[in-house]
């Protein structure tokens, strides 16, 4: 595929990935639960949708963006998912007169609530086994804080350290032990993510992981990683290298996605498109945080 064709495909994917998950869910045959407006149901599947993230309680897996949702619900190939999304009315550009709606896409970072921080820090340190010193350092650097809902807010940045979004990680497990995951409104995953160490001086390689918590966990397990590795969260799996990391050669890229079907599919797709990319999974663990918890 020529470079212009790759760029056109990337632009198409970026446009379709950002479609409203609620509108896409309707097109896939889901109906909103009258008792819980974040829940969407169809036969054999119950979704929780929060901004650009979804989680299927029946399949015990989730993802981020409209493309992931179509692949999860319909199967098929990446291009088939794009073709399906292109048939939806929501994929058509709005007329010029409707531009005031663009204000809704502006980034809105949750304000910090200092009174919620102690509880958030306790959860991350005790349940997730992240070192208090690391959490405090991230907080001092403005990369991590607590919001009013007691979510951990992880700042997403481009490589020039400009804010482009935030990952939200709940700290209050439900009855099944699961916690909320989401993105701040207006987040742009193609423009940046949560990454460390900071500053990233001439990294020799990039490890892609699925969440900010996995990025922090992997940073505490350096003996499993090549030296001078930039660890970057893609906030869910990605089937293409995000634009903000695309200048790195494929030989410098490592895919550290979870050892579950969604992570495996995404890793295989990335390796097909970027033959130099290497798969790296935490030894004997589903993800990097599980490995950290086991070794703590």
Phi and psi in degrees as a GROMACS rama.xvg file:
@    title "Ramachandran Plot"
@    xaxis  label "Phi"
@    yaxis  label "Psi"
@TYPE xy
-69.8941  161.557  UNK-2
-60.1155  -45.5808  UNK-3
-59.6437  -37.6764  UNK-4
-66.6384  -40.5023  UNK-5
-62.8853  -41.321  UNK-6
-64.7138  -40.1921  UNK-7
-65.293  -40.979  UNK-8
-64.5874  -41.3377  UNK-9
-62.9728  -43.2283  UNK-10
-63.4145  -40.1991  UNK-11
-63.5179  -45.4316  UNK-12
-62.9464  -42.3353  UNK-13
-61.1203  -40.9094  UNK-14
-65.107  -45.5671  UNK-15
-75.1044  -33.1649  UNK-16
-60.9444  -30.5724  UNK-17
-83.4895  0.761885  UNK-18
-61.987  151.904  UNK-19
-59.2861  124.719  UNK-20
-64.4299  -31.6568  UNK-21
-65.5987  -42.2424  UNK-22
-67.5419  -39.0841  UNK-23
-65.9567  -41.7198  UNK-24
-58.9266  -42.2848  UNK-25
-58.5178  -42.6466  UNK-26
-68.1665  -21.2344  UNK-27
-91.7363  5.68512  UNK-28
93.5565  9.9141  UNK-29
-84.5157  152.569  UNK-30
-128.308  139.78  UNK-31
-67.2162  138.678  UNK-32
-73.6915  123.2  UNK-33
-64.0053  -24.1979  UNK-34
-93.2624  -15.8399  UNK-35
-146.241  104.71  UNK-36
-71.2348  -11.3378  UNK-37
-88.3188  -7.17592  UNK-38
-97.7226  138.301  UNK-39
-131.216  135.288  UNK-40
-128.046  145.591  UNK-41
-149.876  173.673  UNK-42
-57.2516  123.053  UNK-43
80.5239  7.67098  UNK-44
-151.697  135.258  UNK-45
-131.79  114.403  UNK-46
-101.24  143.889  UNK-47
-106.094  127.787  UNK-48
-118.419  127.32  UNK-49
-136.878  107.962  UNK-50
55.5119  -118.437  UNK-51
-96.712  11.2939  UNK-52
-114.344  149.413  UNK-53
-139.303  157.015  UNK-54
-142.571  128.032  UNK-55
-95.9018  111.535  UNK-56
-70.506  -27.0343  UNK-57
-76.4592  -39.3797  UNK-58
-89.2756  -11.1449  UNK-59
58.5082  42.4271  UNK-60
-155.029  162.838  UNK-61
-147.521  -163.63  UNK-62
-176.823  -168.751  UNK-63
-138.251  133.137  UNK-64
91.9244  160.507  UNK-65
-66.6303  -34.0719  UNK-66
-65.4282  -45.5388  UNK-67
-57.6099  -41.3239  UNK-68
-65.0668  -41.9179  UNK-69
-65.9227  -42.7134  UNK-70
-62.6228  -37.4611  UNK-71
-67.9832  -42.9285  UNK-72
-84.6246  -30.2494  UNK-73
-112.808  -20.3843  UNK-74
73.2192  -158.332  UNK-75
85.7613  -168.318  UNK-76
-95.6115  169.781  UNK-77
-59.8062  -45.2891  UNK-78
-66.576  -35.9564  UNK-79
-63.3921  -36.59  UNK-80
-64.4723  -41.9243  UNK-81
-63.066  -43.3542  UNK-82
-61.8449  -40.4423  UNK-83
-62.8171  -47.3883  UNK-84
-63.3537  -33.1986  UNK-85
-67.5829  -17.2846  UNK-86
-82.5491  -11.6679  UNK-87
-80.8516  143.344  UNK-88
-58.0212  -33.1473  UNK-89
-65.5617  -18.7508  UNK-90
-80.1993  -10.969  UNK-91
-84.1567  135.985  UNK-92
-58.3584  140.43  UNK-93
-71.8389  150.195  UNK-94
-63.6569  158.827  UNK-95
-57.9449  -32.148  UNK-96
-66.8189  -14.9502  UNK-97
-93.3415  12.3924  UNK-98
-60.4851  -23.731  UNK-99
-55.2675  -25.2846  UNK-100
-65.0652  -15.7417  UNK-101
-61.1651  -22.7498  UNK-102
-60.2912  -27.5865  UNK-103
-67.4852  -19.6795  UNK-104
-89.1535  -0.857908  UNK-105
-66.9776  148.214  UNK-106
-71.0827  129.415  UNK-107
-124.698  99.7301  UNK-108
-81.9774  134.137  UNK-109
-61.7712  133.118  UNK-110
-63.0414  147.476  UNK-111
-73.4431  137.802  UNK-112
-118.024  102.035  UNK-113
-64.525  -28.9431  UNK-114
-72.1198  -16.9905  UNK-115
-90.9519  -13.5928  UNK-116
-62.0288  -44.797  UNK-117
-53.9165  -41.8821  UNK-118
-68.2071  -39.9992  UNK-119
-64.503  -44.4462  UNK-120
-62.7317  -40.45  UNK-121
-60.8344  -43.813  UNK-122
-61.6664  -48.5775  UNK-123
-64.5628  -34.7223  UNK-124
-80.069  -42.012  UNK-125
-85.893  -48.5232  UNK-126
-82.0044  -40.6343  UNK-127
-92.9448  -10.565  UNK-128
64.6092  26.601  UNK-129
-81.1605  139.519  UNK-130
-68.7794  135.363  UNK-131
-57.9622  -38.9914  UNK-132
-61.3811  -41.1171  UNK-133
-65.7827  -43.1673  UNK-134
-62.0832  -43.4718  UNK-135
-65.9836  -37.4997  UNK-136
-64.8668  -43.8436  UNK-137
-61.4748  -38.9717  UNK-138
-66.3464  -41.9604  UNK-139
-62.4981  -34.1688  UNK-140
-82.2892  -0.477169  UNK-141
77.1325  19.056  UNK-142
-94.6607  -10.7316  UNK-143
-151.067  134.546  UNK-144
-156.393  177.182  UNK-145
-108.041  142.861  UNK-146
-103.616  -175.69  UNK-147
-66.2264  -22.0845  UNK-148
-92.3207  9.48745  UNK-149
64.6824  31.5152  UNK-150
-87.097  147.027  UNK-151
-80.939  129.044  UNK-152
-109.215  117.444  UNK-153
-107.827  118.022  UNK-154
-71.0555  131.402  UNK-155
-100.213  134.627  UNK-156
-135.296  159.249  UNK-157
-84.3209  -178.491  UNK-158
-74.5075  -7.67437  UNK-159
-94.4408  9.54329  UNK-160
68.7084  24.3732  UNK-161
-88.8619  133.317  UNK-162
-63.01  134.01  UNK-163
-130.566  0.606731  UNK-164
163.05  -169.035  UNK-165
-158.382  139.348  UNK-166
-88.3176  138.199  UNK-167
-112.581  125.264  UNK-168
-124.201  117.306  UNK-169
-67.702  152.914  UNK-170
-121.652  10.3301  UNK-171
-120.32  94.4123  UNK-172
-61.7769  147.502  UNK-173
-83.2882  -169.793  UNK-174
-61.9297  -25.5988  UNK-175
-93.3719  4.31593  UNK-176
83.9142  8.77441  UNK-177
-93.0307  150.563  UNK-178
-121.898  156.473  UNK-179
-63.9532  142.779  UNK-180
-134.299  139.105  UNK-181
-167.797  -177.125  UNK-182
-125.684  147.453  UNK-183
-63.9272  143.357  UNK-184
-54.7025  134.675  UNK-185
86.3352  3.40942  UNK-186
-64.0443  144.623  UNK-187
-125.393  98.1719  UNK-188
-68.5664  -24.3639  UNK-189
-75.5988  -16.3625  UNK-190
-95.9293  -17.9474  UNK-191
175.651  -179.599  UNK-192
-160.517  -176.701  UNK-193
-81.6334  125.632  UNK-194
-145.491  158.949  UNK-195
-162.881  164.025  UNK-196
-75.5965  167.422  UNK-197
-126.625  124.097  UNK-198
-78.9004  152.222  UNK-199
-90.6882  85.4282  UNK-200
-87.2657  110.162  UNK-201
47.885  62.0165  UNK-202
-65.3039  142.163  UNK-203
-83.0453  -21.4683  UNK-204
-160.255  169.793  UNK-205
-129  127.621  UNK-206
-102.984  119.812  UNK-207
-89.7266  128.353  UNK-208
-128.609  171.761  UNK-209
-90.7676  -11.7736  UNK-210
-155.481  162.401  UNK-211
-64.0408  -37.4101  UNK-212
-63.7164  -38.7446  UNK-213
-65.8706  -36.4508  UNK-214
-62.7346  -46.0558  UNK-215
-63.5957  -39.9773  UNK-216
-63.7751  -45.846  UNK-217
-63.0249  -33.3144  UNK-218
-65.5149  -21.0849  UNK-219
-91.7564  2.73097  UNK-220
-124.973  46.7887  UNK-221
-57.909  -27.9743  UNK-222
-66.2434  -12.8427  UNK-223
-93.4601  -3.73692  UNK-224
-121.621  152.208  UNK-225
-63.2529  154.739  UNK-226
-63.6045  151.086  UNK-227
54.9553  49.9163  UNK-228
-98.4838  126.423  UNK-229
-81.016  125.779  UNK-230
-103.681  121.675  UNK-231
-129.536  130.155  UNK-232
-87.5002  136.201  UNK-233
-101.482  11.5393  UNK-234
51.5224  62.8138  UNK-235
105.705  179.063  UNK-236
-81.5196  152.184  UNK-237
-126.36  139.349  UNK-238
-96.8113  -6.40978  UNK-239
-131.833  150.858  UNK-240
-63.7831  124.946  UNK-241
-55.8452  145.776  UNK-242
-54.9256  -35.3445  UNK-243
-71.9695  -12.6902  UNK-244
-112.765  3.17807  UNK-245
-71.0334  -15.3145  UNK-246
-79.4846  -12.145  UNK-247
-74.4133  137.887  UNK-248
-65.8429  150.051  UNK-249
-59.1743  -30.9035  UNK-250
-66.8323  -15.3992  UNK-251
-98.5094  2.93891  UNK-252
-101.586  136.211  UNK-253
-122.55  135.482  UNK-254
-103.328  111.299  UNK-255
-106.866  33.937  UNK-256
-65.8344  163.204  UNK-257
-59.2522  154.435  UNK-258
-88.0185  56.626  UNK-259
-128.285  172.684  UNK-260
-56.3996  -41.1667  UNK-261
-64.4963  -44.0875  UNK-262
-64.9302  -38.4804  UNK-263
-66.7782  -43.2283  UNK-264
-62.1937  -44.8594  UNK-265
-65.0138  -42.4463  UNK-266
-61.9181  -41.9827  UNK-267
-63.7523  -40.3979  UNK-268
-64.9398  -41.1643  UNK-269
-64.8027  -41.5064  UNK-270
-67.3861  -32.5065  UNK-271
-67.2302  -39.6169  UNK-272
-82.3799  -25.4461  UNK-273
-132.708  83.8743  UNK-274
-56.7952  -24.4743  UNK-275
-78.9293  -12.4466  UNK-276
-69.1631  140.98  UNK-277
-112.344  143.738  UNK-278
-86.7096  129.144  UNK-279
-134.821  115.844  UNK-280
-114.274  146.884  UNK-281
-63.1075  135.992  UNK-282
-62.134  126.15  UNK-283
55.3347  39.8961  UNK-284
-150.729  155.273  UNK-285
-74.7648  -33.3301  UNK-286
-153.506  177.481  UNK-287
-69.0179  -34.2074  UNK-288
-71.5331  -35.8066  UNK-289
-62.4608  -39.7897  UNK-290
-63.0508  -43.8605  UNK-291
-61.1392  -43.2406  UNK-292
-62.6301  -37.6468  UNK-293
-69.3123  -33.5867  UNK-294
-88.5861  -14.2759  UNK-295
